[in-house]
């Protein structure tokens, strides 16, 4: 597979390393089968337009560009391309959401438990709360609709790759569920796998939908 990278910071370099290790090639935009975007929120729509002109599918890992979601969806649909977006491409986060969903449904039966969330990232991360935290807030709102909307507290410190914690607290005890990323490799690997799976698939898909529909390997 031939991949073009929008954004060549720390994430872009990690995507390149993993893509090449899986036998793919990083190429110029005009030669690409798929584009992977870890750039800047303000650049996403313009990058999507460039991908359309190159007739390349698109994987978007950039966060905090919600205002342009519908515009990109329309662009993808109109031009019959495949696009997968996720605020977090980690397999661990995908599994964490499944566990959290079941836990929230169970705990929702007991009114004594309040719900809170925290997220910690490195000191160079601009958006807060993180895109992953926003997706967890949405999940909790769906599973616990009568509870107060969970707002994640955000910490920016040091070199933390990403830690998300949901706490269920009662007068008697506290139940805590945490996902802690050790480095960027899990995010990059998931994005490359998304690029592999989106080939031949048209339209806008979430990472969860893609993993549900197709066979994949994280090896």
VMD Tcl script that draws the C-alpha trace (Angstrom):
set ca {
  {0.00 0.00 0.00}
  {1.22 3.50 -0.81}
  {0.66 6.06 1.94}
  {0.92 9.84 2.01}
  {1.31 11.58 5.39}
  {-0.40 14.84 6.27}
  {1.69 16.00 9.22}
  {5.20 14.80 9.93}
  {5.65 15.47 13.63}
  {6.19 12.81 16.28}
  {3.02 10.94 15.31}
  {3.75 11.17 11.59}
  {7.23 9.73 12.09}
  {5.83 6.87 14.19}
  {3.22 6.13 11.54}
  {5.99 6.02 8.93}
  {8.05 3.61 11.03}
  {5.18 1.20 11.60}
  {3.85 1.45 8.03}
  {7.25 0.58 6.59}
  {7.64 -2.30 9.07}
  {4.33 -3.70 7.78}
  {5.56 -3.56 4.18}
  {3.98 -0.29 3.06}
  {5.56 2.65 1.29}
  {5.48 6.38 2.07}
  {5.02 8.27 -1.21}
  {4.10 11.62 -2.76}
  {0.44 12.56 -2.67}
  {-0.09 11.96 -6.39}
  {0.97 8.31 -6.00}
  {-0.93 7.51 -2.80}
  {-3.66 4.92 -2.26}
  {-4.49 6.38 1.14}
  {-3.61 9.48 3.18}
  {-3.09 9.47 6.95}
  {-3.69 12.80 8.67}
  {-2.05 13.68 11.99}
  {-1.70 17.38 11.33}
  {-3.59 20.39 12.73}
  {-7.36 20.91 13.20}
  {-7.37 23.91 10.86}
  {-5.71 21.88 8.09}
  {-8.01 18.84 8.04}
  {-10.63 20.09 5.56}
  {-7.99 21.36 3.13}
  {-6.12 18.06 3.44}
  {-9.33 16.18 2.70}
  {-9.76 18.24 -0.47}
  {-6.21 17.34 -1.51}
  {-6.92 13.65 -0.90}
  {-10.03 13.90 -3.08}
  {-8.02 15.41 -5.92}
  {-5.52 12.56 -5.61}
  {-8.36 9.98 -5.48}
  {-6.90 8.62 -2.24}
  {-8.81 7.26 0.75}
  {-8.34 9.01 4.07}
  {-7.55 8.15 7.68}
  {-7.88 11.08 10.10}
  {-6.29 10.97 13.55}
  {-6.20 14.72 14.11}
  {-8.58 15.91 16.84}
  {-10.58 19.09 17.65}
  {-11.86 19.74 14.11}
  {-15.51 18.96 14.88}
  {-16.75 22.11 13.13}
  {-15.71 20.59 9.79}
  {-16.99 17.03 10.34}
  {-20.06 17.43 8.16}
  {-18.11 19.19 5.40}
  {-15.58 16.34 5.24}
  {-18.35 13.72 5.38}
  {-20.05 15.39 2.41}
  {-16.77 15.62 0.54}
  {-16.09 11.91 1.05}
  {-19.63 10.91 0.08}
  {-19.77 13.11 -3.01}
  {-16.47 11.77 -4.31}
  {-17.08 8.11 -3.40}
  {-14.00 7.75 -1.21}
  {-13.41 5.85 2.00}
  {-12.66 7.76 5.20}
  {-12.16 6.57 8.77}
  {-11.91 9.00 11.69}
  {-11.11 8.36 15.33}
  {-9.90 10.57 18.17}
  {-7.82 7.57 19.24}
  {-6.70 4.63 17.08}
  {-5.43 2.52 19.98}
  {-6.76 -1.05 20.16}
  {-6.59 -0.68 23.93}
  {-8.97 2.29 23.85}
  {-11.33 0.29 21.64}
  {-11.34 -2.50 24.25}
  {-11.52 0.02 27.11}
  {-14.69 1.47 25.64}
  {-16.29 -1.98 25.54}
  {-15.42 -2.58 29.20}
  {-16.56 0.92 30.20}
  {-19.83 0.53 28.34}
  {-20.67 -2.64 30.25}
  {-19.58 -1.17 33.57}
  {-21.63 2.00 33.04}
  {-24.74 0.00 32.17}
  {-24.37 -2.06 35.35}
  {-23.56 0.84 37.69}
  {-26.34 2.96 36.22}
  {-28.80 0.85 38.22}
  {-27.41 2.27 41.48}
  {-28.11 5.94 42.20}
  {-25.49 6.25 44.94}
  {-22.65 6.30 42.40}
  {-21.49 9.58 40.90}
  {-19.36 9.56 37.74}
  {-16.26 11.62 36.99}
  {-13.39 11.55 34.51}
  {-9.81 12.73 34.23}
  {-7.36 12.77 31.33}
  {-3.61 13.45 31.38}
  {-1.41 14.23 28.37}
  {2.04 15.63 27.62}
  {2.62 19.36 27.93}
  {2.59 19.95 24.16}
  {-0.98 18.78 23.63}
  {-3.12 21.82 22.85}
  {-6.74 20.62 22.95}
  {-8.49 19.96 26.23}
  {-10.35 17.87 26.98}
  {-8.82 15.34 24.60}
  {-10.78 13.94 21.69}
  {-10.77 10.58 23.45}
  {-12.25 12.14 26.58}
  {-15.03 13.68 24.51}
  {-15.82 10.28 22.99}
  {-15.90 8.73 26.46}
  {-18.24 11.49 27.63}
  {-20.56 10.63 24.73}
  {-20.42 6.92 25.58}
  {-21.25 7.56 29.25}
  {-24.12 9.86 28.27}
  {-25.58 7.06 26.16}
  {-25.19 4.39 28.83}
  {-26.20 6.58 31.79}
  {-28.69 9.05 30.29}
  {-30.23 10.18 33.58}
  {-26.90 11.11 35.16}
  {-25.22 14.49 35.08}
  {-23.05 14.86 31.96}
  {-19.48 13.84 32.76}
  {-16.91 16.59 32.16}
  {-13.33 15.37 32.11}
  {-10.69 17.24 34.12}
  {-7.58 17.82 31.98}
  {-3.94 17.80 33.04}
  {-1.03 18.72 30.74}
  {2.31 17.66 32.15}
  {5.65 16.27 31.06}
  {5.72 13.51 28.48}
  {2.58 11.49 29.29}
  {1.38 9.75 26.11}
  {-2.23 9.65 27.30}
  {-4.08 8.44 30.41}
  {-7.88 8.37 30.69}
  {-9.68 7.47 33.92}
  {-13.37 7.11 34.72}
  {-14.32 6.97 38.38}
  {-17.59 5.70 39.84}
  {-17.77 6.96 43.43}
  {-20.25 6.13 46.20}
  {-20.37 6.76 49.94}
  {-19.01 3.26 50.50}
  {-16.41 2.75 47.78}
  {-14.88 3.86 44.48}
  {-14.60 1.92 41.24}
  {-11.89 3.19 38.89}
  {-11.27 2.20 35.26}
  {-8.11 3.52 33.59}
  {-6.47 3.24 30.20}
  {-2.82 4.32 30.10}
  {-0.95 4.57 26.81}
  {2.77 3.80 27.23}
  {3.84 5.53 24.01}
  {2.56 6.61 20.57}
  {3.07 3.25 18.88}
  {-0.45 1.97 19.62}
  {-2.04 5.05 18.06}
  {0.18 4.80 14.98}
  {-0.39 1.06 14.53}
  {-4.15 1.50 14.70}
  {-4.02 4.26 12.08}
  {-2.00 2.07 9.71}
  {-4.42 -0.82 10.21}
  {-7.31 1.56 9.50}
  {-5.55 2.53 6.26}
  {-5.25 -1.14 5.35}
  {-8.90 -1.89 6.10}
  {-10.41 1.17 4.43}
  {-9.16 -0.01 1.04}
  {-12.20 -0.94 -1.08}
  {-14.65 0.51 1.46}
  {-16.54 3.68 0.63}
  {-18.05 6.31 2.89}
  {-17.38 7.62 6.40}
  {-16.69 5.04 9.12}
  {-15.60 5.19 12.72}
  {-12.66 3.03 13.79}
  {-15.04 0.89 15.85}
  {-17.26 0.27 12.83}
  {-14.25 -0.68 10.73}
  {-12.94 -3.16 13.30}
  {-16.40 -4.69 13.64}
  {-16.86 -5.14 9.89}
  {-13.46 -6.49 8.85}
  {-10.79 -8.96 9.96}
  {-7.56 -7.39 11.11}
  {-4.24 -8.14 12.78}
  {-2.44 -6.00 15.33}
  {0.72 -8.09 14.94}
}
mol new
graphics top color blue
foreach p $ca { graphics top sphere $p radius 0.5 }
foreach p [lrange $ca 0 end-1] q [lrange $ca 1 end] { graphics top cylinder $p $q radius 0.2 }
display resetview
